Amino acid sequence: MQQALRFSLMGLLLVVAAAGCTGTSIGPVPDLAGEDPGEAELGAAPEPSWPRAATYLDSLFDPQQSLCREYPGATTFLITPDNVLVASALSYLASPASPDPMHGAAITTRLQSLKACGCADEPGHDGLINHHIDPVVKKGAMVPLQPRSACMRTPRLVPTAASSCGDPGAQCPAGGVLSQADHPEFGWFADACQATACNTASVAGWDAEGVGVGAADLLALQILNRKNRGMDPMRLWQYLVSKWDGQGVRDRAAVTEGKYSTAKLALLKICARVLGQPLPSGVDRKLTAAQNPQGGIRSSYDLSGKFTLDQLGNAESTAYTILAFRKPTPDF
């Protein structure tokens, strides 16, 4: 009698276990844009499809310029921030995820031949240096402690990476196709490619505490900057993480423009990883939901949490998201 009862109980446990196993099968991850972003993340954190992201960046690459366009159909190429971010991001999409891993090397080579001749902070530096986003792409990089407004300038194209701005073969790209945004502390002199100077200004209110104020991207960049300088970044981290409202990073721009920035959400994840702080629940799922069917990361979404404002995605948001997930923490 006892032996029969023991066999019956074992059979019941096997049935329950089998039912549990068949109930946990997970198929391909669909486009999550229409799903409730407030759902709890169960099991492994979701992440975008990296092969699709690589294919999307590949589609933006222009072989004549050896650079990526801002977005599909764009006729302009941003040296910084877009192509600096893309060059770094592609290095973390190892083959076979990347359909053409050489594009990262091609972009890097091109950036080395595009000089910022009038930068007062560092005259003649190449396109890989930026006084704003450097802490994201260059290990241990430091930028001014006070965020500055941007100078939008035309870079000087020189024959080789070793060439100077005064090289006889240097030229100014025609047609306004190439531009770069930099934030030098001391501004930008007039140079061969622009007849006027550019004076940057201090950005006010970027570190305001509370939801709906401040600038989340500047907070994130300064967190990385201050950590690299050996300064305590935790006060700024508390300001940044408190702006996550369960849907997105709600800073002053989000309220003013009526939409969240996906890039700022990726920067929040980068800072959490670098500082070893818990990432708020829902961030990974939202970044995964930002990927469109073509593989790009949508740049913005509305305040209800739905990705209805931008379906194309762009190079900047895609690169930031790749770096947020794929770049090892020791590389920052």
C-alpha positions in Angstrom: 0.0 0.0 0.0 2.8 2.4 1.0 4.7 1.5 -2.2 1.7 2.2 -4.4 1.1 5.6 -2.7 4.7 6.5 -3.2 4.5 5.8 -6.9 1.3 7.8 -7.2 2.9 10.8 -5.6 5.9 10.5 -7.9 3.7 10.4 -10.9 1.8 13.5 -9.8 5.1 15.4 -9.4 6.2 14.4 -12.9 2.9 15.7 -14.4 3.2 19.0 -12.6 6.9 19.4 -13.6 6.0 18.6 -17.2 3.2 21.1 -17.3 5.5 23.8 -15.8 8.1 23.2 -18.5 5.7 23.4 -21.4 4.4 26.7 -20.0 7.7 28.5 -20.0 8.6 28.3 -23.7 9.5 31.7 -25.1 9.3 32.3 -28.8 10.8 35.1 -30.9 10.6 38.6 -29.2 8.1 40.8 -31.1 8.1 44.6 -31.6 7.2 45.7 -28.0 6.2 49.3 -29.0 2.5 48.9 -28.2 2.9 46.9 -25.0 2.5 48.2 -21.4 6.0 49.5 -20.4 4.9 49.3 -16.7 4.9 45.5 -16.7 7.4 43.9 -14.3 10.5 42.5 -15.9 10.6 38.8 -15.2 13.6 36.6 -15.7 16.5 37.8 -17.8 16.4 41.4 -18.8 15.2 42.0 -22.4 17.5 43.6 -24.9 17.3 44.7 -28.5 18.3 42.5 -31.4 21.9 43.3 -32.1 22.1 41.8 -35.6 19.1 44.0 -36.6 20.8 47.0 -35.0 24.0 46.3 -37.0 22.0 45.9 -40.2 20.3 49.3 -39.6 23.6 51.1 -39.0 24.9 49.3 -42.1 22.0 50.8 -44.1 23.0 54.3 -43.0 26.6 53.9 -44.1 27.5 56.0 -47.2 30.5 54.5 -49.0 31.4 57.8 -50.7 31.6 59.7 -47.4 32.6 56.7 -45.3 30.2 58.0 -42.7 26.7 57.2 -41.5 23.7 59.4 -42.2 21.7 60.8 -39.3 18.7 58.8 -40.3 17.3 57.0 -43.4 17.1 59.4 -46.3 19.1 62.2 -44.6 21.5 64.1 -46.8 23.7 65.4 -44.0 26.4 63.7 -41.9 27.1 64.7 -38.3 30.8 64.0 -37.4 29.9 64.5 -33.8 28.0 63.2 -32.0 26.6 60.6 -34.5 29.6 59.1 -36.2 31.9 59.2 -33.2 29.2 57.2 -31.3 28.6 54.8 -34.2 32.3 54.1 -34.6 32.5 53.2 -31.0 29.3 51.2 -31.0 30.3 49.1 -34.0 33.4 48.0 -32.2 31.1 46.2 -29.6 29.0 44.5 -32.3 31.4 41.6 -33.0 30.9 39.4 -36.0 28.6 37.7 -36.9 26.3 40.3 -35.4 27.7 42.9 -37.7 27.2 42.4 -41.5 30.2 44.5 -42.3 32.5 45.0 -39.2 34.9 47.0 -41.4 32.5 50.0 -41.5 33.6 50.9 -38.0 37.2 51.0 -39.1 36.3 53.0 -42.2 34.4 55.6 -40.1 37.3 55.9 -37.7 39.8 56.5 -40.5 37.5 59.1 -42.0 37.1 60.9 -38.6 40.8 61.0 -38.2 41.1 63.1 -41.4 38.4 65.6 -40.4 40.0 68.3 -38.2 38.5 70.8 -35.8 40.9 73.6 -36.8 39.3 76.4 -34.9 38.7 74.8 -31.6 40.1 77.1 -28.9 40.4 74.3 -26.4 42.5 72.0 -28.6 43.2 73.4 -32.1 43.5 70.9 -34.9 42.1 67.9 -33.1 40.5 65.2 -35.2 36.8 64.2 -35.3 37.2 61.5 -32.7 37.7 64.1 -30.0 34.7 65.9 -28.6 34.5 68.2 -25.5 31.0 66.9 -24.6 30.5 63.2 -25.3 34.1 62.0 -24.8 33.4 60.3 -21.5 31.0 57.9 -23.3 33.4 56.9 -26.0 36.9 57.4 -24.6 38.1 55.6 -21.5 38.7 58.0 -18.6 38.0 61.1 -20.7 37.4 64.4 -19.0 35.4 67.4 -20.3 34.7 70.9 -18.8 33.0 70.7 -15.4 30.5 73.3 -16.6 28.5 72.2 -19.6 28.6 74.5 -22.5 26.4 75.3 -25.5 27.3 73.8 -28.9 29.2 75.2 -31.8 28.0 73.8 -35.1 31.0 73.9 -37.5 32.3 72.5 -40.7 35.4 70.3 -40.3 38.5 70.7 -42.4 39.3 67.7 -44.6 43.0 66.8 -44.6 44.8 64.2 -46.8 45.8 61.9 -43.9 45.4 61.5 -40.2 48.8 62.9 -39.6 48.2 66.0 -41.7 47.7 69.4 -40.1 45.0 72.0 -40.8 47.6 74.0 -42.9 48.4 71.1 -45.2 48.4 72.2 -48.9 46.0 69.5 -49.7 43.5 70.4 -47.0 40.0 71.6 -48.1 36.6 72.5 -46.8 33.9 70.0 -47.7 31.5 71.6 -50.1 27.7 71.9 -49.9 27.3 71.9 -46.1 27.1 68.1 -46.1 29.4 67.6 -43.2 29.1 69.3 -39.8 30.2 68.7 -36.2 28.8 69.8 -32.9 31.4 70.5 -30.3 31.2 72.2 -26.9 34.7 73.7 -26.2 35.0 75.7 -23.0 36.8 78.6 -24.7 34.8 78.7 -28.0 35.8 78.3 -31.6 38.0 80.7 -33.6 37.3 81.7 -37.2 39.2 79.3 -39.4 39.6 78.3 -43.1 36.2 76.7 -43.2 34.2 79.4 -41.4 34.8 83.2 -41.4 33.2 83.9 -38.0 34.1 82.8 -34.4 31.7 80.9 -32.1 31.5 81.7 -28.4 29.9 79.0 -26.2 27.8 79.8 -23.2 27.4 78.1 -19.8 24.2 76.0 -19.7 22.0 77.1 -16.8 19.8 74.8 -14.7 21.2 71.5 -16.1 21.6 70.1 -12.6 18.2 71.1 -11.2 16.9 68.6 -8.7 13.4 67.1 -9.3 11.2 65.7 -12.0 10.5 67.9 -15.0 13.5 70.1 -14.6 17.2 69.9 -15.5 18.9 68.2 -18.4 19.3 64.4 -18.0 21.9 64.1 -20.8 24.1 66.7 -19.2 23.7 65.1 -15.8 24.7 61.8 -17.2 27.8 63.1 -19.0 28.9 65.0 -15.9 28.5 61.9 -13.8 30.9 60.1 -16.0 33.2 63.2 -16.2 33.3 63.7 -12.5 34.0 60.0 -11.8 36.9 60.2 -14.2 38.2 63.2 -12.4 38.1 61.4 -9.0 35.2 63.5 -7.8 32.1 62.2 -6.1 29.3 61.8 -8.7 26.6 60.4 -6.4 24.6 63.6 -5.9 24.2 64.0 -9.6 23.3 60.3 -9.9 20.5 60.8 -7.4 19.2 63.8 -9.4 19.4 61.8 -12.6 17.7 58.6 -11.4 14.9 60.5 -9.7 13.8 61.7 -13.2 12.8 58.2 -14.2 9.0 58.2 -13.8 8.3 54.7 -14.9 7.9 55.6 -18.5 11.0 57.6 -19.4 13.4 60.3 -18.2 11.3 63.3 -17.5 13.5 66.3 -17.5 12.8 69.9 -18.7 13.0 69.0 -22.4 10.6 66.1 -22.0 8.0 68.4 -20.5 8.6 71.2 -22.9 8.6 69.0 -26.0 6.0 66.5 -24.9 8.2 63.5 -25.5 10.9 61.4 -23.9 14.4 61.0 -25.3 15.6 57.4 -25.9 19.2 58.5 -25.9 18.8 59.9 -22.4 17.4 56.6 -21.2 20.4 54.9 -22.6 22.7 57.3 -20.8 20.8 56.5 -17.6 21.6 52.8 -18.1 25.3 53.7 -18.8 25.6 55.6 -15.6 23.9 52.9 -13.5 26.4 50.3 -14.9 29.5 52.5 -14.4 28.5 53.5 -10.9 27.4 49.9 -9.9 23.9 51.2 -9.0 20.6 49.4 -9.5 18.9 50.1 -12.8 15.2 51.1 -12.3 12.8 48.4 -13.3 11.4 49.0 -16.8 14.4 50.7 -18.4 15.7 47.7 -20.2 12.3 46.8 -21.4 11.7 50.4 -22.7 15.0 50.4 -24.6 14.1 47.1 -26.1 10.7 48.4 -27.1 12.4 51.4 -28.8 13.8 49.1 -31.6 11.7 49.4 -34.8 11.2 46.6 -37.3 14.2 47.8 -39.4 16.5 47.5 -36.4 17.0 51.2 -35.6 16.3 52.6 -32.1 13.6 55.2 -32.2 14.8 58.5 -30.9 11.7 59.6 -29.0 8.3 58.4 -27.7 5.3 60.2 -26.3 4.6 60.8 -22.6 2.1 58.0 -22.5 5.0 55.6 -23.1 4.1 54.7 -26.7 6.5 54.9 -29.6 4.3 56.8 -32.0 6.3 59.9 -32.6 9.3 58.6 -34.4 9.3 55.3 -36.3 12.6 55.7 -38.2 15.1 55.7 -35.5 18.4 57.5 -35.9 22.1 56.8 -35.7 22.6 58.6 -32.4 19.9 56.8 -30.4 20.9 53.4 -31.9 24.6 53.9 -31.0 23.9 55.1 -27.5 21.7 52.0 -26.9 24.3 49.6 -28.2 26.9 51.2 -25.9 24.5 51.1 -22.9 24.1 47.3 -23.3 27.3 46.1 -24.9 30.2 48.3 -23.8 32.0 46.6 -20.9 32.1 48.8 -17.8 35.9 48.8 -17.6 36.0 50.5 -21.0 34.4 53.7 -19.7 
